[in-house]
Amino acid sequence: MENCQQKINLMKTGLITGITGQDGSYLAELLLAQGYRVVGAVRDVQGASKVFSSLPIKGVELVKWDMLNQAEMVKVLSHYQPVELYNFAAYSSGEGMFDDPVGIGEVNGLAVARILEAIRQVNKNIRFCQASSSEMFGDVIQSPQSEETVFHPRSPYGAAKLYAHSLVQIYRRHYGLFACSAILFNHESPRRGFGFVTRKITSGAAKIKLGLVNELCLGSLDARRDWGFAGDYARAMWLMLQQPRPEDYVVATGETHSVRELCEIAFGHLGLDYRDYVHPDVAAHRLDESLQLVGNPEKARKQLGWAPEVEFREMIKMMVDADLRILIEQGQINQKE
């Protein structure tokens, strides 16, 4: 027992909030592979345990964490003494960007101030990385967007993320914390939530292939996004905390693809023509979404040596295969017949 404890003490500890989401889970895998002790700070330990039981990830320690309770944060940081802290905990950026503005402000914005204050109180040497968002750009006046582009958020979600992003810069300059932000553009994976258009499409294609449904209703098929793979973006954030100086980075592919192209790839992978099944739904079209966001990842490429490893087409096929496998494992085949 003593030798085991000594081994734990020698390991670098990485603490991840929002670890049950796609980004947090991919980062957990990466840190474990790098020999870290990984601690997942979660609101509901029992619920998070169930999530992790379905993922191919072993060795994560879970601890209760309240984004609204700074005193609890201090206790957790004092106990685990992480060398790195990654914050993914946030209200969703999918369909809920305008839902509960006060709650979004608390969790996506003010809670980051609590984390930074807890770090300052416990150990100023803890390196911190904030998951910022391309939604901060909002009504863009420049394309592609870089670290120098002016922010103009159009939703409570984007505004709260911008508040947190600004605090990271303030604590870095004023208090000398190693704090940085990853300005993440759209990123997807088989672990993406079903409220996002990518997962709606890949899951919908799989259901149609298995005879579970006959159609898929979507908003604008001409909307374009800069879509990357979540695992690649988690790797970029880890690289950010390995640098000699803390800086902010745009994490993106620098390319855009349309929803129509996504449908073509997803359905085509299953031998289907999306035009036979996908129908427009005006009510599902989010009028206030940013349609032309595209990131300039040049700084991350040059300074971090980072580049996406999973390309768009491969990622969509990966998601379709995963959704098909899930449905088959659940026995959901030809249920309508």
C-alpha positions, 0 to 999 in steps of 0.5 A: 500500500505504501509503495502504491501511494509513493508511486501516486505521489510521483505521478503528475496529476491532471485535473479535468472538469467536464470529463464526461463530455467528449473533450474531457474524455479524450483528454483523459485518455491522452493524459493517462497514456502520458503517465498522468494521474487523472482526476475528473472533477464532476458534479455527480460522481455516481452519474459520472461513474456510469458514463465512464463504465461505457467508455474504453477509459480505465484509471480515472479518479472522480471527485465531487466538484461544484462550479458554483462553490469556490471553497469546495474547489480549494479543498479539491485542489489542496488535496490532489495538488494537480500540476495541470487543470483543464476546464471543459465544464460548461452549458452546451453550445448546441441548441441551448445557447440562449437557454437560461442566460443566468445559469450560462453566465454562472457556469460558463463565465463566473465559475472560471473566476472561481477556479482562477481564484482557487488556483491563486489561493492553493498553488499559483504554479498550477497550469490552467487551460480554459476551453474557450469557443469560436462563438465568442467571435459572433458577428465576424468582420474578418475571415478566417478568425485568428487570435487577433480577431475582434470578439462580438458574441451574439448569444449568452453562451458566447458572452459568458465564454468571452468573460471567462476568456478575458479573465484568463488573460487578466490573471495571466498578466496581473497575477502571473498565472500560467493560464491560457485559453484554447479558442476551439472551433466546432469539433466532433466525435462519436462521443458528441451529444445528440443535440448537435447537428453532426450527431443528429445526422450520423445517428439519423443515417444509421437509424434509416439504414436499419429501418428505424425511421424514414426521414431526417429533418434538418435546418439549412443544408448550406450552412458551413462549419470549420469541423475538426476531431475532438481528440485532436483538439484535446491534444492541442490543449495539452500541448498548450500547457507544455510550453514555456509561456502561457498563450492563447491559441485558435484551435481549428482546421482552417477549412469549412464544410457544408451540412449538405456535404456532411449528409452526403458523406454520412449517408453515402458511407451506408450506401444511401443517397441523402436526398431521398431521406433528408428534408428541410425543417424551417423550425429547426434552423437556428437563425442566430447561429454563426454560419461563416466561422472558420479558424486560422490555426497557424499559430498553433501549427507553428508554436505547438507543432500541432496539426489535425490528424483526423480529417473531416471525411474520416471523422464523419465515417467514424461517427456513423460506424459508432452510431450503427454499432450502438443501435445494433448492440441495443437490438434496434434493427427493423423495429418498424417492420 
